[in-house]
């Protein structure tokens, strides 16, 4: 890796997830195979078909004071907590706009995405309008519900003036945000970009709506066994919530300030299916095109890839299509890739998935360890690949790379690639 | 009918809840925007909460005249 201004590295990580209130506790949960899925105990959950979800392990209101939470949608609260952790982890002590900052605010960006934005704010405030009347609707409603709110709030927090962006592509949103951030640095628009994904959609309406699409697991009797990617008995995803955020930085900028470097952010592969608004393309052709784009647009060597944090949401079609795509593009190289489906533990965070799974991928390279996949009791014979089950698995020494896949309703395919620096 | 002190302490509780400013810092001569971190959106919340608490109607046109805590206390006392 060269320390030039076009090479991008990861210098900070933050996470607020169903497994923990920070990146370290989330990682501890992932490598130990801990499930964050629970039975929903809210009254509204008693009469709906899906009564399980993966709530954050910590309530954001325990971290952020009440006068701030009342003007931030839950998704923005998650993003802000994860971004603060990542920012501090990267060694930044103040906002870029504050005196003594080591980063130029005009060269600092924020790209944070969610799949649905402030959906609970929108629905809750509609309830307020109906039940309490016009005067009681919060004046913060619009800045809370707009999908760019997490990005805007993170940008305000760190003092980002190079650009604040929110790519939206359903469950690929978080990964697309990180890919966009890598390009901001690579194309010279920024030296540092805080990027990630967040989602807070545990509310009866999204749950019922996904459930009516036949997309969710209805295994209410065994919540922790419900998210079971690659298992023959998988019956849909489990909704999770939370955020994952990383600090991306040009290698030159990181070297100049002596920052610790987790790994290189090699680049992204993008494609779209042109197949169906909600169904995955069954042969995996679209995903394979995203992989092709990745390998054509970066210097990544297929032989370097030893780990994949798969999209693998535990749906019957999607899990298999992803594996077919890997085989199509990578051929026999698939056999030396240890595949982890961490949604078996965190549930599916929709637009937050790319965020927390990027944090997981970066930490997998950092610790050279691939987290296990829970609940693979009876591997689907169509899954012709090396799935890490049971215990976490050691990854090889030397220069290794890992991929993080995210795909979204609408046919959006995003592959992110990370690589160790030695 | 509330006294001036009761209105002030009631408003202080509201500002504390909405802006996170300690109630004891909410004094008559303090400016909502300059001293108490109440921006224009949060001011709408303060107004609605004050209307409920003190049983007054504070018209939208009047809100711009309520620059200090004292302005709000006087308006509430005069109109409740």
HADDOCK unambig.tbl for C-alpha pairs under 7 A between the chains (distance, minus, plus):
assign (segid A and resid 67 and name CA) (segid B and resid 17 and name CA) 6.09 0.50 0.50
assign (segid A and resid 67 and name CA) (segid B and resid 18 and name CA) 5.10 0.50 0.50
assign (segid A and resid 67 and name CA) (segid B and resid 19 and name CA) 5.29 0.50 0.50
assign (segid A and resid 67 and name CA) (segid B and resid 20 and name CA) 5.19 0.50 0.50
assign (segid A and resid 135 and name CA) (segid B and resid 48 and name CA) 6.93 0.50 0.50
assign (segid A and resid 139 and name CA) (segid B and resid 41 and name CA) 5.56 0.50 0.50
assign (segid A and resid 139 and name CA) (segid B and resid 44 and name CA) 6.64 0.50 0.50
assign (segid A and resid 140 and name CA) (segid B and resid 41 and name CA) 6.46 0.50 0.50
